[in-house]
Every structure is written in C-alpha cells, then in structure tokens.
C-alpha cells in the first residue's frame, strides 16, 4: 500500500440547529471525531477529498446539504501511532477544514473498517468529546460559519 499524503480534510457535519455528527474510530478505542481523510492523489482537490471522505465514512452524499470551504488549515504533528502510514521523514500534516450542513434526521451509514459508532451531539458537547484538538477547535468555530 502506498504511503498516505500529508494533506487531509476535516469535515464538520452538522444540522442547522448545530448538532454535530461524531464518529468513533475503529482503530482506536473512544476516539470520537468528525470526518477526516487524506487526499488519494496529489492533484485531488481538497473539495473532492471532502466529498469522497464524507461519502466513504458516513454514506452521506454532500448534495443532501451544503458543503462549505471554511478556508482554514491546521498544520500539526502526526500522532506517533499513525506515523508508519506516511513516507519516512514526514512528520506533519496539513488539514483543510470544511463544514457540511445537513437536515435533521440525515441517515448515517458507517464504513465498519473505519468507524464503529456515530452520535449527534450539541456543538459544545461535541467539541468536548473530540480527541483531536484541531477538530474540537473547528467545532467551536461552527457558529461563526453559519451566519
């Protein structure tokens, strides 16, 4: 399997009432997060990556809602437990942030190889539940992006 590219997306999926979808990672117990995922290839746009990852991880078609590029990027150290997925010498990842507004009651279908459970939480509670600081920070910014 080729190495992962150190360019990824974070997609905060939420309802108009600011309930946020969190999904639990299959490879790490109690690691709740929003949709994340790396580009499949260098020329894949962040928007294409976001649309693909949302569909792969949740079964949600972005056409059901409004996908917005928040024009934010986080650069962070790759967690040691996942460092082996990247080429030697790659230690940092750039994450581009999106928001996806979906109707209340939107169906979620997880990919069981990637996630084991899902839940909708009020935005502040969702931020407190995330294991990733950049994910929590993005969720806390949610009210700014729905105005």
N, C-alpha and C positions, 0 to 999 in steps of 0.2 A: 504494500500500500504506500502511495507517495506521501510525503510529509504534508502537513497542514500548512496553509499560508497564514502568516501572522496578520491577517486583515479579516475582521469579522464584523458582524452586525449584532445589535441588541434591539429587539422589538418589544416595546411595552404595549401589550394588548389590553385594552380597557373599554368599558362601557361609557356612555355619556354621563352616567352618574359617578364615574371614577372608581368603579370596581375593577380591579386588576387581576388578570389571569396569571397565576404562577404554576409552574410545572416542576416536578421533583425529578432530579437526575437519576437515571438507572445505575450509573457507575459510582455514585457517591450518596451514602445514606443522608437523608434530611438536608439536601442541597436544593432549596427552592430557588427558582429563577424565572425570569422572562425568557422568551425565545432568544436563543443565541446561535450563532453558527458562522463558520469561516467561508470565505469565497472558495468556490470549487476550482477556479482558474483565475489567473492574473487579470484577464480582460472582462471578467464578470463585474458588472457594476454593483455598488452597494444596494441599490434598489432591487436589482434582480436577485441578489443574495437574500435580501429581506423577504421578498415574495416567496422564494423557494423554501427558505427555512421555516416560515410560518406554516406553509402547506405540509412540509415534511414532519414537523414536530407536533402540530395541533390539528391537522386536517382542515384548517380554516383557509378558505380562499380569500385573498385580500380584496377581491371585488365585492365581497359582502360588506365591507366597511370602507373607511377612509384611512389609507396609509400615508403618513406624513413624515418627510425627512426633517428631523429636528436640527439638522446642520450642526451637530455636536459630535465630537470624537473624544474618546478616552484612550489614553495610552497607559498600559500597565504591565507589570511583570507577570509572565505566565506562571501559574501555580506549578510548583515542582512536581506534583503528582501527574500533571499532563505535559510536562516538558518533552517527554520522549516522542510526542506526536509531531514535533517540529524538527526542522533540519538542525544539525549541530550548529551551535553558536547563536541560534535565535532564542532570545530570552524575553522579548517584549512583543506585545500585540497591540494593534490599533483597532479599536471598536467604534463603529459608526452607529449612531442612535436614531431610531425611528419610533413613531407611535402609530398604533392601529386602533381606531375607534370601531367597535362592533356593536350590534344591537344586543340588548339584554336577552339571555337565553340562547346565544350562539352556541351551537354544538361543538364539542371538543373531542377529537379522536387522536389519542396519543400513539406515537410510534413506540412500542414496548421495548425496543432495543435502546431507546434514548431516555425515556421517561416512564415513571411508574404511577404517577398520580397527578391530578390537577385540582386547583381550587380557585374560586373568585374571592378576592378579599378587598375591603375598602382600601384605598390607596395608601394611607398612612400605615395600616397594619401590614399591607403587602411589602412596603419598604422595610419594615422591621423584621419581616420574615426572610428576606433575601439573604443568601450567604455572601453575595458579591457586593462590595461597597459601591462600585460603579453602577450596578443595577439598582441598588437602593437609592442612590443619588438621582438617577434618571426618574424613578417613580416619584420621588419627592418634588421633582420639577414639573410633573404632569399638569397641575393646574395652570401653569404658565403657558402651556402649549395648546390648550383647548379654548382659549379666549377668542 
